[in-house]
Amino acid sequence: MRGAKQRIIDTVTTWPGVSTGPGRFGATAFKLESGREVGHVHGDSVVDIPCRKAQCAEWIAAGRAERHRFAPDFGVSVFLKKEEDVKNALELLSESYDLKSRI
């Protein structure tokens, strides 16, 4: 979805303690000061979010994400095909941020 990456970056980088950096395979990673990754975005097409098995299973069961396409033990993927997908990805990134900020 055109412009999704920049919108996601613009939103996530307003959260306290989040910075961006290069991720694998050309991704832009979102990291906390602790070094924990909140997630990363690959262009305008997909957001990957690391999560624990129970959290991943909950998001997948609710239809909010899919198993990570290459590394299922890493977390989940959200494909950005329409506006609702961008909103959903931002909500999941926010949940990831909240969980990782408390650890």
C-alpha positions as CSV (number, residue, x, y, z in Angstrom):
1,M,0.0,0.0,0.0
2,R,1.6,3.2,-1.2
3,G,2.9,5.4,1.6
4,A,2.3,2.9,4.4
5,K,5.9,2.6,5.4
6,Q,6.3,6.4,6.0
7,R,3.0,6.6,7.9
8,I,4.1,3.8,10.1
9,I,7.5,5.3,10.7
10,D,6.0,8.7,11.4
11,T,3.7,7.2,14.0
12,V,5.9,4.8,15.8
13,T,8.8,7.2,16.2
14,T,6.6,9.5,18.2
15,W,6.4,6.9,21.0
16,P,8.8,7.6,23.9
17,G,12.1,5.7,23.6
18,V,11.6,4.4,20.1
19,S,14.3,4.8,17.4
20,T,14.7,3.4,13.9
21,G,17.6,1.6,12.4
22,P,18.4,-0.8,9.6
23,G,16.9,-4.2,9.8
24,R,17.5,-7.3,7.9
25,F,16.6,-7.6,4.3
26,G,16.2,-3.8,3.9
27,A,13.7,-3.4,6.7
28,T,13.4,-0.4,9.0
29,A,13.5,-1.7,12.6
30,F,11.8,0.0,15.6
31,K,13.8,-0.5,18.8
32,L,13.5,0.7,22.4
33,E,16.4,2.2,24.3
34,S,16.8,-1.3,25.9
35,G,17.6,-2.7,22.5
36,R,14.3,-4.7,22.3
37,E,12.7,-4.7,18.9
38,V,9.1,-3.5,18.7
39,G,8.8,-4.6,15.1
40,H,10.0,-3.7,11.6
41,V,8.5,-2.7,8.3
42,H,9.5,-3.9,4.9
43,G,8.7,-1.2,2.4
44,D,5.0,-0.5,1.9
45,S,4.1,-4.2,2.0
46,V,4.6,-5.9,5.3
47,V,5.2,-5.3,9.1
48,D,6.8,-8.0,11.2
49,I,6.3,-8.1,14.9
50,P,8.2,-10.3,17.3
51,C,6.0,-11.8,20.0
52,R,5.8,-14.7,22.5
53,K,4.0,-17.8,21.3
54,A,0.8,-17.1,23.3
55,Q,0.6,-13.5,22.0
56,C,1.3,-14.6,18.4
57,A,-1.4,-17.3,18.7
58,E,-3.9,-14.8,20.0
59,W,-3.3,-12.3,17.2
60,I,-3.4,-15.0,14.5
61,A,-6.6,-16.6,16.0
62,A,-8.3,-13.2,15.9
63,G,-7.3,-12.7,12.3
64,R,-5.1,-9.7,13.1
65,A,-1.9,-11.3,11.8
66,E,-0.4,-14.3,10.1
67,R,2.5,-16.4,11.1
68,H,5.8,-14.8,10.1
69,R,6.3,-16.1,6.5
70,F,10.0,-17.1,6.8
71,A,10.6,-17.4,10.6
72,P,7.5,-18.5,12.4
73,D,9.3,-18.6,15.7
74,F,10.1,-14.9,15.3
75,G,6.6,-13.6,15.5
76,V,3.9,-12.5,13.1
77,S,3.4,-10.6,9.8
78,V,0.8,-8.1,8.8
79,F,0.5,-7.6,5.1
80,L,-0.3,-4.0,4.1
81,K,-2.9,-4.3,1.3
82,K,-5.5,-1.7,2.4
83,E,-5.9,1.1,4.9
84,E,-7.4,-1.2,7.6
85,D,-4.2,-3.2,7.4
86,V,-2.1,-0.2,8.2
87,K,-4.3,0.7,11.2
88,N,-4.2,-2.9,12.4
89,A,-0.4,-3.0,12.1
90,L,-0.1,0.2,14.1
91,E,-2.4,-1.2,16.8
92,L,-0.3,-4.4,17.0
93,L,3.0,-2.4,17.1
94,S,1.5,-0.3,19.9
95,E,0.6,-3.5,21.9
96,S,4.2,-4.8,21.2
97,Y,5.6,-1.5,22.4
98,D,3.5,-1.6,25.6
99,L,4.5,-5.1,26.4
100,K,8.2,-4.6,25.7
101,S,8.3,-1.3,27.6
102,R,7.2,-3.1,30.8
103,I,9.9,-5.8,30.6
